[in-house]
Amino acid sequence: HRLLSVQTLDGKLFRIDLDPHAAHGRTITPVPGPEIRGADGLLVEASRLVVVSSAGLTLLNLDPDARAATPAGRVDDPTFRAPSTVAKAGDRYLVTNADFAKSRSPFTISSVAI
C-alpha cells in the first residue's frame, strides 16, 4: 500500500510505503519534483497528481512507481478562494474553497473543467 503526502510549508512531496518489516511499519521516501509551497489537498488519478494550494491546482505527472513527479500544467479559476482540497466528478474538478485566512462564509465549491 502506498500514500503520497506533501509538507505544506515547503511543498515537498513524499511517498509512504506501508511495510511491516520496516521501522515503524513504513518507509518514507522524498519524491523528486517541483515544490509547491502552501500545498494542502492531493488527488491521485492514474499517473496524474493534482496538488491543491492557495495558488490553485498544480498538475503533475507521476512515473509508474510514484518515485518522481514532473509538471504537467496548472488550473486556476476566478472562483477559487483559498482552495484546500479537490475531488473528481466526471469531467470536472470540484474544489473546496476553505478561505481559512478570512473565514468568509458561506464556504463554496468551485467546479472547473478538466
Backbone torsions as a table, in degrees:
resi	resn	phi	psi	omega
1	HIS	NA	144.9	-174.3
2	ARG	-135.1	145.5	177.6
3	LEU	-133.9	139.9	171.2
4	LEU	-106.8	141.4	-177.4
5	SER	-140.3	158.8	178.8
6	VAL	-133.5	141.2	172.5
7	GLN	-86.5	119.4	-175.3
8	THR	-60.1	-44.5	-173.5
9	LEU	-62.7	-49.3	-175.9
10	ASP	-107.1	-5.1	174.8
11	GLY	74.7	16.3	-179.8
12	LYS	-81.2	138.1	178.6
13	LEU	-94.0	148.4	177.8
14	PHE	-137.2	146.3	172.7
15	ARG	-105.6	129.0	179.6
16	ILE	-118.3	115.5	178.6
17	ASP	-103.8	127.1	175.5
18	LEU	-77.6	128.1	-175.7
19	ASP	-149.7	108.8	-177.0
20	PRO	-62.6	-16.5	-179.2
21	HIS	-92.5	-10.7	-179.2
22	ALA	-86.6	160.8	175.3
23	ALA	-58.0	133.2	180.0
24	HIS	62.3	13.1	175.3
25	GLY	77.3	13.5	-178.5
26	ARG	-155.4	157.5	173.7
27	THR	-122.1	126.5	-179.4
28	ILE	-110.4	124.7	-176.2
29	THR	-127.8	129.3	173.4
30	PRO	-61.7	143.1	176.9
31	VAL	-106.2	111.3	178.2
32	PRO	-61.0	138.8	179.6
33	GLY	160.5	-173.8	-178.9
34	PRO	-66.4	146.2	175.1
35	GLU	-93.5	127.9	-176.8
36	ILE	-115.9	90.5	-177.3
37	ARG	-63.7	141.7	-178.9
38	GLY	79.4	10.7	-179.3
39	ALA	-63.1	146.4	-178.4
40	ASP	-130.7	-82.4	-175.6
41	GLY	-85.7	151.9	177.3
42	LEU	-130.2	144.8	173.5
43	LEU	-135.2	124.0	176.6
44	VAL	-104.9	127.5	174.9
45	GLU	-137.6	104.5	-175.3
46	ALA	58.3	-119.8	-178.4
47	SER	-97.5	13.3	-179.0
48	ARG	-108.3	135.6	173.7
49	LEU	-117.3	125.8	176.0
50	VAL	-103.7	121.8	-178.9
51	VAL	-111.0	124.9	-179.4
52	VAL	-97.5	131.3	174.0
53	SER	-143.2	175.6	179.9
54	SER	-63.5	-16.6	178.4
55	ALA	-86.6	-2.3	-179.1
56	GLY	117.4	-149.3	-178.7
57	LEU	-106.8	131.6	173.2
58	THR	-110.2	127.4	-179.1
59	LEU	-100.3	129.3	179.3
60	LEU	-125.0	143.4	170.7
61	ASN	-93.4	131.7	177.6
62	LEU	-100.1	143.6	172.6
63	ASP	-71.1	170.0	-172.5
64	PRO	-55.8	-29.6	-179.9
65	ASP	-103.9	12.0	-178.1
66	ALA	54.6	42.4	178.0
67	ARG	-102.4	-7.6	177.1
68	ALA	-154.2	151.5	-179.8
69	ALA	-131.5	137.9	177.5
70	THR	-125.2	146.3	-179.4
71	PRO	-60.7	139.6	179.1
72	ALA	-130.5	-3.5	178.6
73	GLY	144.7	177.4	178.5
74	ARG	-137.1	153.3	174.7
75	VAL	-130.2	125.2	175.5
76	ASP	-130.3	157.7	-178.6
77	ASP	-153.4	140.8	-179.3
78	PRO	-64.0	-15.6	179.4
79	THR	-85.0	-8.6	178.8
80	PHE	-67.0	131.1	173.6
81	ARG	-132.0	91.0	-178.3
82	ALA	53.1	64.1	-179.4
83	PRO	-61.1	145.8	-176.8
84	SER	-125.6	-28.5	179.0
85	THR	-154.7	169.3	-174.2
86	VAL	-144.7	149.1	172.0
87	ALA	-135.4	155.7	177.2
88	LYS	-101.7	134.2	176.7
89	ALA	-134.9	99.3	-177.6
90	GLY	64.2	-120.7	-179.1
91	ASP	-101.7	28.5	-178.1
92	ARG	-135.2	153.6	167.7
93	TYR	-101.7	131.9	173.6
94	LEU	-102.6	119.7	-172.4
95	VAL	-114.8	123.0	177.4
96	THR	-79.5	126.5	176.9
97	ASN	-98.5	94.5	-175.9
98	ALA	-78.8	-32.7	178.3
99	ASP	49.2	48.7	-175.9
100	PHE	-56.1	-38.2	-173.9
101	ALA	-64.8	-40.5	-175.8
102	LYS	-106.8	-15.4	-179.7
103	SER	49.9	41.2	176.1
104	ARG	-74.8	128.3	176.9
105	SER	-111.1	158.6	2.1
106	PRO	-77.4	148.1	173.0
107	PHE	-68.1	149.2	-170.5
108	THR	-127.3	167.8	173.7
109	ILE	-120.3	128.9	173.8
110	SER	-97.8	141.6	177.6
111	SER	-117.2	118.1	-178.7
112	VAL	-126.0	143.8	179.4
113	ALA	-68.1	145.5	177.7
114	ILE	-83.1	NA	NA
